[in-house]
Amino acid sequence: PLLQDTFVAAGISVGFSPLLCILFVATRMRALQITQQMGAPPGWAQDCMLICVFGTCVQALCCLVMPIFVGTASKVDDEGNPDYDTRPMIIAYAVTCVKYVALLSLHLGLITICVAVFSMTPETAHSGGRFIQGGRALFKALATVLLIFLLALMFSSAKVIGMAVKLAIESCDRIFLGVDITIKHAALGVCKGYVCIKDLVIHQPDKEIVYERDEKGAVVSAKETGNDLEWKNDYILKIKTVIVKINLYRLLTTLGKEFELENLSFSGIHANIEKPSTNMKAQDSNIDYLLNHIDSLGLVPAEEELTPEEAQKKAEEEAKKAKEDAEKAKEDAEKAKEDAE
């Protein structure tokens, strides 16, 4: 069924081919009519014929190739334009660009050829004035158009860029935190300079890991036991909305050297801290797993070593505080004894 549906969709997309052939032949016959069988359609009209053929072939090729990536047969509209599920980011870029480039190529080429049929004269009915000089020039021009469409989509579509932000966060969650992060929706406003993230969830760690520390308290090794962790809830943190606003003007005028954060807003925050055991010395809470993983990557700055003078001063302050606490405790005990008498 998949192969059959694919070829049926490709057949619909090439439904314009007979109409194109008739238009090309009619244009050629019109050129011969006004030049006593000696002329040809203008060069620019012949180039538009090539562009129309390109647009039709691209639509048919997309219908044949895209099921490899999306797993289902292509759907086409009434005009034979492929319509795909463009949720994957890379496929969204490619399919949207190819779809609109092929669509514009076909319709603009048809309009130009129709204009040529009525505007050509015996003096212009020749193959001169072509703007596509060989196949290399054709592919170069088409690549330029594709690049323009790609950049236009990237800088105008908050949804597409937001998808990139979403995938970037979800792809590096295990690397930096050791847990999964899911985001329901993300959007980027390039002109306004903000990122809006909806329904961000930091999930619980799923595997038990034993971290070993050295004398200074730094993590030196992490061993996974293979045991699954059980938690009451499936998340550590939920945030309904995260909005980050930056000063684009300052970022551009300083060529990226200065970054000014104008607004950082959180709404709908719900934190869940769980500790499966009652041993207070054991670092087995869900927050401890995050901190230990970050520490194992060396991302937690080490405590600065104190000079002998600073260490002596700190020891004196601690001793003084301990003495004051002892005196206060003694006074409280005497006062309680007097009250009891």
N, C-alpha and C positions, 0 to 999 in steps of 0.2 A: 504493500500500500504506500509506503514512503516513497519508493522509486516512482511509482505511478503518479502520485500526487506531485512529485517534483517535476516530472516531464510535462504534466498537464499545466502547471504554473508557468513553466518555461514556454510552452506553446502559446499561452495567453499573452505573454510579454512580447512575443514576436508577431503578434497579430497586426501590427502596423506595417510589416514588411511589404505585403502586396500594395498597400496604398503608397508607400514610399517609392516602390518601383514604378508605379504608374506616373507619379509626380516627376520622377527623374526622366522617364522617357518623354513625357509631355514637354518638359523644359528643353530637352535635346531637340525634339521636333520643332519647337518654336524657334530655336536658334537656326536650324536648317531652313525653315520657311522664309525667314527674313534675310538670309544671306545666299540664297540660290544654292542650297546644299553644300555650302563651303565653310560655314562657321561652326561654332560650338558655344555652349553656355559660358558666361563669364567665368573667369578663374575663381573669383570669390564664391560664386554659386556652386562650382564644383567642389570647393573646399567644404562648403556647408553640407553637400551630399555626403562627404566622408564623415563629417561630424554626426549627421543623423544615423548613419550606419553604426558608428561607434556607440551612440546612445542606446540603440536597439540591442546591439550585441552585449553591452554591459548589463542591461536588464536581464537578458536571458542567462548570461553567465552567473549573475548573482543568484538567480533562482536555482541553478544547478549546483553551485558550490556552497552556498550558505547552510543547507541542511547538515553539512559536515560539522559545522560549528554550533548550531542551535539544536540539532537533534530532531527537528521536525521539518516537514515540507514547507516551502515558502508560500505565503499568502499574497495575492496580488489584488489590486483594486480594479475598477472598471477599465482603467487605461493601461493596465498591464504593469504598473509600477510595483515592485516588490515591497511588502510590508512585513517587517520582522519584529520579534520581541527584542527590543534593544536595551534590556536591563543590564547586561554585562557592559562595562565601560568601554573597553576597546572595540567591541563589536558595534556599540552605539556610535562611536566616532566614525568608524569605517563605513558602516552601512548608511548612515545619514549623509555623509559626504558623497559617497558613490551614487546614492539614490537621487540626490538633488542635482548633481553634476550631469548625470545621464538624462534627467528630466529636462533640464535647461538646454542641454545640447540638442536634444530631439526637437523641442518646440521652437527654440530660436532658429535652428537650422531650417525647419519647415517654413517658418515665416519669411526667412531671408530668401529661400528658393521661390516662394510665391511672389515675392517682390521682384525677383529677377525675371520671372516670366513676363511681367507687364512692363518692366522698365528697360529691358535690353533693347539695343538698337543695332543695326548692321555694323556700326563702328565699334561697339563694345562686345559684340558676340564673338569673342575669341578667348583663348585659354590664358591670356595675360592677366596680370594683376592678382595672382594667387598669393595668399598670405601664409599658406602652409607649404613650405619648401621641403618636401620629403617626410618620411615617417618619423624621423628624429624630432623635427620641429613640432609635429603633431603631438607626440607624447610629452614633449617639454611643455607645451601650452596646457595640456590636460593636467599635468602634474602641478603646474602653477595654480590652476583653478582649484584643484583638490586641496592644495595647501591653504589657499585663501579661505575656503569653506571650513577647513579644520580649525584655523585660527579664529574665524568668526564664531564658530560654535563654542570654542574654549573660553573666549572672552565675553560672550553674551549669555551663555546658558548657565545660570546658577545651579541648575539641577545636575548638569553634567560634571561641573567642577566640584560640586558638593559630593557627588559620587566618588570622585577621586580622593577627596578628603576622607570620606568614610572608609574607603578601602585602605588608605594609607594608615589610618589609626588602627583598623582591625587587623592589619597584616603585621604590625610591630608590637602588638599587645603582649604576646608570649615572650618576646625577646626582652622587653624592659620590665614587665610586671610579673611574668610567669603565670598569668591568668588570661582568660578570654575577655575581650571587650566587644560589645555589640552596640550598633547605632542604627536606629530605625530610619532616620532621615538626616541629611546634612545639605546645606546650601551655602554657596559663596556668592556674595555680591562684590564683584571686582570694582565697580565704579564707586560704591559706597564704602568699601573697605571693611566688611564684616563677615564673620563666619557664624552661622546659626546651626547648632546641633540639637537634634530632638531625640529624646528617649535614649540617653547614654546609660549603659548598664555594665558595671564591672562585676564579673561572675566570680564564684568561689573557686579556690584551688581544688583540683580533682584528684591529685596524687599526693601521697605522704612522702615528704622529703626530710631527711635528717641533715641538719647543718652543724658542722663542727667549727669551733672558734679557737683562736690562739690565745695567748696570755693577755694580749691587748684588747681582746674582744672582737677582732675582725674575723669574718667568715673565711675559712681556708679551704673548705670542701663541702660539697652537697651530694648526698647519696639518696637516690630514690629507692624506697623500699618495695614499691609495686603495689602497696595497699591503697585501696580507694578511700577517700575521705567522705564522710557523711556530715551534712549540714542541715540545719532546720530550714533555712531559706537558700535559694539558689543564687543569691547575689550578695556582694559586699556593699555596693553603692549604686543607687539609682538617681539620675538627674533628669528631670523633665526637659529642661531647656538650658543650653549653654550658648551665650552670645559673646563673641570676641570682636571688639571694634578697634581698628588701628588707624593711625594718621597716615593716609596714603601720600599726601602732599609732602610731608616731612620725609617719608621713606624714599620717595622719588628724588627730591631735591638733594638729599645727602647720598644718593646712589647706594642705598641700602646700609649705610654706615650707622644710622640712627634709627631706632625702632621705638615708636611711641605708642603705648597701649592706652587708648582713650577710655575704654569701657570693658569690663569683664563682669558679666552678670550670670548668676545661677538662680534657677527657680525649680521648685519641686524636688529638693534634696532629701533623700532617705538613706541613712547609713545603717548597716547591719553588722554588728561586731559579735562574733561567736567564738567560744572557747570550749572544745569538746571535753576537756578534762578539768578536774578540780585542783590539779597541781599548779600552784601559782608560779613556781620556778620554771616550769616547762613553757617554752615559747612555741605553742602549738595553736594559737588563735589564728583566725584568717588574716588579721592585720600583720601578725608576726611573719606569716608566709610571704606577704608582699615585701615587708622590710628586709627580711633575710635574703630574698631573691635580689632586690636592688643592691644590698650590701655585697652579695657575692659577685656582682658585676663591677664592683669598685666605684659605684656611683655615689656612695655615701662618703662625704669628706671625713678624713681621719681627724681625731682630736689633736690639736697642736700641743707639742711637748713644751712644758713649762721650763723656764730657766731656774737655776737653783734659788735665786732671790724670790721669784714668783712662787715657787713651790713652798719655800719657807713661810712666805706671807700667807699663802692659802692655808697651810697647816696651823699657823697661829690663829687665823680667823676661825677655823673649824674648832680648835681647842677652846677658844673664847666662847663660841656659841654653845659648845657642849657644857662648859662650866655654868653659863647663864641658865641653860635648860635644867641642869642639876639643882642649882639654887632655887629656881622657880618651883621645881617639883618638891623640894624640901619644904619650902614655905607653904605650898598647898597642903602637904601632909600635916604640918603643924597646925594649920588653920582648921583642917578637918578634924584633928584630934581635939582641939579646943571646943569646936562646935559639938562634938560628941559628948564631952564632959558637961 
